[in-house]
């Protein structure tokens, strides 16, 4: 990786931590430059604004999550194994990368209009694609894949919100088995 690319990635990493803590509006270019250990001028050689940094962080990290969802969800494993792996991926994101989870959650509405509808770039579309494929494989009953994606995300995101506000304790990952069972009950209601 070239020095410029490394610096750009360091800028994104430090900005992500600041954005998660202070919000995009609360963090300044000066804050980001100081955290990276570069001058504001050097930062501006890589990005035109903190908003551009926020857009890049959102787009690249959101697309990476979408690719993970597709890879897990389209594997040849059984449905319950795939759903469990997806639950662990989302809870693991919360537990292992809390700044990224918070940033994506808080900033999604601001940036979703700029995100492609392609499943490889959008985790919501990726999840919808996974459920549509499960319907095509006759693993779940035919239905509305968008509604299933919305309900599945609610089963993952709402416990994370409860964890943030102290209503749940411990790691979110410890709840992955119960979240998996709830997801399976949603996908295969009796």
DRENKEDO-827430 format. One line per field, with one value per residue (C-alpha): residue in one letter; y, z, x. Coordinates in steps of 0.2 Angstrom, whole numbers. Layout:
N
code = (A, ...) .
y = (Y, ...) .
z = (Z, ...) .
x = (X, ...) .
***
This chain:
190
code = (X, X, X, X, X, X, X, X, X, X, X, X, X, X, X, X, X, X, X, X, X, X, X, X, X, X, X, X, X, X, X, X, X, X, X, X, X, X, X, X, X, X, X, X, X, X, X, X, X, X, X, X, X, X, X, X, X, X, X, X, X, X, X, X, X, X, X, X, X, X, X, X, X, X, X, X, X, X, X, X, X, X, X, X, X, X, X, X, X, X, X, X, X, X, X, X, X, X, X, X, X, X, X, X, X, X, X, X, X, X, X, X, X, X, X, X, X, X, X, X, X, X, X, X, X, X, X, X, X, X, X, X, X, X, X, X, X, X, X, X, X, X, X, X, X, X, X, X, X, X, X, X, X, X, X, X, X, X, X, X, X, X, X, X, X, X, X, X, X, X, X, X, X, X, X, X, X, X, X, X, X, X, X, X, X, X, X, X, X, X) .
y = (0, 17, 30, 41, 26, 22, 40, 40, 24, 32, 47, 36, 26, 41, 50, 35, 35, 54, 53, 39, 48, 66, 64, 70, 88, 88, 83, 95, 94, 100, 86, 73, 80, 80, 62, 57, 67, 77, 96, 101, 105, 87, 81, 92, 84, 68, 74, 90, 90, 80, 76, 68, 57, 52, 47, 37, 28, 24, 18, 7, 0, -2, -11, -23, -28, -31, -43, -52, -54, -61, -73, -80, -80, -88, -102, -120, -122, -126, -111, -111, -112, -97, -87, -91, -85, -69, -66, -69, -57, -43, -46, -47, -31, -23, -31, -30, -13, -3, 14, 7, -1, 16, 26, 15, 15, 34, 39, 27, 39, 53, 42, 29, 40, 39, 20, 9, -3, -17, -32, -31, -13, -13, -25, -22, -27, -41, -48, -46, -56, -70, -71, -71, -85, -95, -94, -100, -114, -118, -116, -104, -100, -88, -70, -52, -53, -34, -37, -51, -41, -27, -39, -48, -31, -26, -42, -38, -19, -17, -28, -18, -2, -9, -14, 4, 10, -3, -12, -28, -32, -42, -44, -44, -60, -70, -67, -73, -90, -82, -70, -84, -93, -78, -75, -93, -91, -76, -85, -101, -97, -112) .
z = (0, -5, 8, 2, 3, 20, 26, 18, 27, 44, 41, 39, 54, 65, 58, 61, 79, 81, 71, 82, 98, 93, 77, 60, 64, 81, 74, 65, 52, 65, 77, 63, 57, 75, 78, 63, 66, 50, 46, 41, 24, 22, 26, 13, 0, 3, 6, 1, 17, 33, 24, 10, 23, 31, 13, 10, 26, 25, 7, 9, 26, 20, 4, 14, 26, 10, 3, 19, 20, 2, 5, 21, 15, -2, 5, 2, 21, 28, 31, 50, 49, 37, 47, 63, 54, 48, 66, 72, 59, 64, 83, 80, 71, 86, 98, 89, 79, 90, 82, 65, 70, 78, 63, 50, 61, 65, 47, 36, 32, 27, 15, 9, -6, -12, -10, -25, -25, -30, -17, -17, -10, 1, 15, 15, -3, 0, 14, 3, -10, 2, 7, -11, -15, 0, -7, -24, -15, -6, 11, 16, 10, -4, 2, 3, 3, 7, 22, 29, 27, 37, 51, 51, 53, 67, 76, 75, 77, 91, 103, 98, 103, 119, 123, 119, 132, 145, 144, 139, 146, 141, 123, 109, 103, 118, 112, 94, 97, 103, 89, 77, 84, 82, 64, 60, 68, 57, 42, 45, 56, 62) .
x = (0, 7, 10, -5, -17, -11, -13, -30, -35, -28, -39, -54, -50, -48, -62, -73, -69, -72, -88, -94, -90, -95, -105, -100, -107, -97, -81, -70, -57, -44, -50, -47, -30, -24, -30, -20, -5, -6, -9, -26, -18, -12, -29, -36, -24, -34, -52, -61, -71, -76, -92, -82, -73, -90, -97, -81, -82, -100, -99, -84, -89, -107, -102, -90, -105, -116, -102, -101, -120, -120, -106, -113, -131, -128, -117, -122, -124, -142, -154, -152, -133, -133, -145, -135, -119, -128, -133, -116, -109, -121, -118, -100, -99, -108, -96, -80, -82, -94, -89, -92, -109, -114, -108, -118, -133, -134, -128, -138, -152, -140, -130, -143, -148, -130, -128, -131, -146, -134, -134, -115, -115, -130, -133, -152, -153, -140, -152, -167, -157, -153, -171, -177, -165, -171, -188, -182, -173, -190, -181, -194, -212, -214, -217, -211, -192, -191, -203, -192, -176, -185, -190, -174, -164, -176, -172, -153, -153, -166, -156, -140, -150, -155, -137, -131, -143, -139, -156, -146, -129, -114, -109, -122, -114, -120, -138, -134, -142, -158, -158, -155, -170, -181, -175, -179, -196, -199, -193, -203, -218, -228) .
***
